Amino acid sequence: QSSPNPGERNQAPERTRSLPETAVPHSQSAPDVASISRAAEEGNASSQYDLGTLYENGRGMPQDLVRAVYLYRKAADKGYSNAQFDLGVMFYEGRSVPQDYGQAYFWLALAASGTVDGVKPEDVEKWRDNAASQLSPETLAQREEGVRKWLEHPPKVD
């Protein structure tokens, strides 16, 4: 099951956003991708996100949604709002991961607590609210508690 039908009240906004400025445009060469990859491997959250975006969009390398989700998760775990948003959307849509509105809500709520480049705050909130509308009250309460705990004590990441 994918995003709600256009006529439904809880329609998710379009997920349109240009690639981050640090992402590799078509004209850049492989060594630039290599430098982003190196920084990502060294744990740089912004580079992990940028590399995930390149994999998701097949820019500078073959498209690999599984790798994109992996890299988004690494950056999201470090509190990188852009990655939290994209990861939440992927769980909402079931893109290369099982559709999971609970996971979608968790990541989108974290993203809504920060700033997502290129996405209006109200659109991030709409995605979060649409995921919430798919959850039972009990599950939503559990996810809200998880978000609260994460914000109070973000996980320590190497």
C-alpha positions as CSV (number, residue, x, y, z in Angstrom):
1,Q,0.0,0.0,0.0
2,S,1.4,3.4,-0.9
3,S,0.5,7.0,-0.1
4,P,-3.1,7.8,0.4
5,N,-5.4,8.5,-2.6
6,P,-5.5,12.2,-3.7
7,G,-9.1,12.6,-2.5
8,E,-8.4,11.4,1.0
9,R,-8.1,14.0,3.8
10,N,-4.7,12.8,5.0
11,Q,-2.9,13.1,1.6
12,A,0.8,13.2,2.1
13,P,2.5,16.2,0.4
14,E,4.7,15.5,-2.6
15,R,8.2,14.5,-1.6
16,T,10.0,17.0,-3.9
17,R,13.3,18.4,-3.1
18,S,16.4,19.1,-5.0
19,L,19.6,17.2,-4.2
20,P,21.7,18.8,-1.5
21,E,24.2,21.4,-2.6
22,T,27.0,19.0,-1.6
23,A,25.6,16.2,-3.7
24,V,27.3,15.4,-7.0
25,P,25.8,17.0,-10.1
26,H,25.9,15.1,-13.4
27,S,29.0,17.1,-14.5
28,Q,31.2,16.0,-11.5
29,S,33.5,13.1,-11.8
30,A,33.9,9.9,-9.8
31,P,36.7,11.3,-7.5
32,D,34.2,13.7,-6.0
33,V,31.9,10.7,-5.2
34,A,34.9,9.1,-3.7
35,S,35.6,12.0,-1.4
36,I,31.9,12.0,-0.3
37,S,32.2,8.2,0.3
38,R,35.4,8.6,2.3
39,A,33.8,11.3,4.5
40,A,30.7,9.1,4.9
41,E,32.9,6.1,5.9
42,E,34.6,8.3,8.5
43,G,31.2,8.9,10.1
44,N,30.3,12.4,8.8
45,A,26.5,12.5,9.0
46,S,26.1,15.1,6.2
47,S,28.2,13.0,3.9
48,Q,26.3,9.8,4.8
49,Y,23.1,11.6,3.9
50,D,24.6,13.0,0.7
51,L,25.8,9.6,-0.4
52,G,22.5,8.1,0.5
53,T,20.8,10.7,-1.7
54,L,23.2,9.9,-4.6
55,Y,22.3,6.2,-4.2
56,E,18.6,6.9,-4.0
57,N,18.7,9.0,-7.2
58,G,21.3,7.0,-9.1
59,R,23.5,10.0,-9.4
60,G,27.2,9.2,-9.9
61,M,26.5,5.5,-9.3
62,P,23.8,2.9,-9.9
63,Q,20.6,3.4,-8.0
64,D,20.6,1.4,-4.8
65,L,17.6,2.1,-2.5
66,V,18.8,-0.5,0.1
67,R,22.1,1.3,0.4
68,A,20.3,4.7,0.5
69,V,18.2,3.5,3.4
70,Y,21.3,2.2,5.2
71,L,23.1,5.5,4.8
72,Y,20.1,7.6,5.8
73,R,19.7,5.5,8.9
74,K,23.4,6.1,9.9
75,A,22.9,9.8,9.5
76,A,19.5,9.8,11.1
77,D,20.9,8.1,14.2
78,K,23.2,11.0,14.5
79,G,20.3,13.5,14.5
80,Y,20.7,14.7,10.9
81,S,17.1,16.0,10.2
82,N,17.4,15.6,6.4
83,A,18.1,11.9,6.8
84,Q,15.4,11.5,9.4
85,F,12.9,13.0,7.0
86,D,13.9,10.9,4.0
87,L,14.1,7.7,6.1
88,G,10.6,8.5,7.5
89,V,9.2,9.0,4.0
90,M,10.8,5.7,2.8
91,F,9.1,3.9,5.7
92,Y,5.8,5.7,5.0
93,E,5.9,4.7,1.3
94,G,7.5,1.3,1.8
95,R,10.4,2.1,-0.6
96,S,13.0,-0.6,-0.2
97,V,11.8,-1.2,3.4
98,P,8.6,-2.8,4.6
99,Q,5.9,-0.1,4.9
100,D,5.9,0.8,8.6
101,Y,3.8,3.8,9.8
102,G,5.3,3.5,13.3
103,Q,8.8,3.8,12.0
104,A,7.7,6.5,9.6
105,Y,6.1,8.5,12.5
106,F,9.2,8.1,14.7
107,W,11.6,9.5,12.1
108,L,9.3,12.1,10.7
109,A,8.6,13.4,14.3
110,L,12.3,13.7,14.9
111,A,12.8,15.5,11.6
112,A,9.9,17.9,12.5
113,S,11.8,18.8,15.7
114,G,14.7,20.1,13.5
115,T,15.1,21.8,10.2
116,V,14.9,19.8,6.9
117,D,16.6,21.6,4.0
118,G,14.4,22.2,1.0
119,V,11.2,21.1,2.7
120,K,8.7,23.5,4.4
121,P,8.2,22.8,8.1
122,E,4.5,22.4,7.5
123,D,5.1,19.7,4.9
124,V,7.3,17.8,7.3
125,E,4.5,18.1,9.9
126,K,2.0,16.8,7.3
127,W,4.1,13.7,6.6
128,R,4.4,13.1,10.4
129,D,0.6,13.7,10.9
130,N,-0.3,11.4,8.0
131,A,1.8,8.6,9.5
132,A,0.2,9.3,12.9
133,S,-3.2,8.9,11.4
134,Q,-2.4,5.4,10.4
135,L,-1.5,4.3,14.0
136,S,-3.7,3.1,16.8
137,P,-3.8,5.4,19.8
138,E,-1.7,3.0,21.8
139,T,1.0,2.6,19.1
140,L,1.0,6.4,18.6
141,A,1.5,7.0,22.3
142,Q,4.4,4.5,22.3
143,R,6.0,6.2,19.3
144,E,5.6,9.6,20.9
145,E,7.3,8.4,24.0
146,G,10.1,7.0,21.9
147,V,10.6,10.3,20.2
148,R,10.5,12.2,23.6
149,K,13.1,9.8,25.0
150,W,15.3,10.1,21.9
151,L,15.2,13.9,22.0
152,E,16.0,14.0,25.7
153,H,18.9,11.4,25.4
154,P,19.9,11.0,21.8
155,P,21.8,7.7,21.2
156,K,25.6,7.8,21.4
157,V,26.9,7.0,18.0
158,D,30.6,6.5,17.0
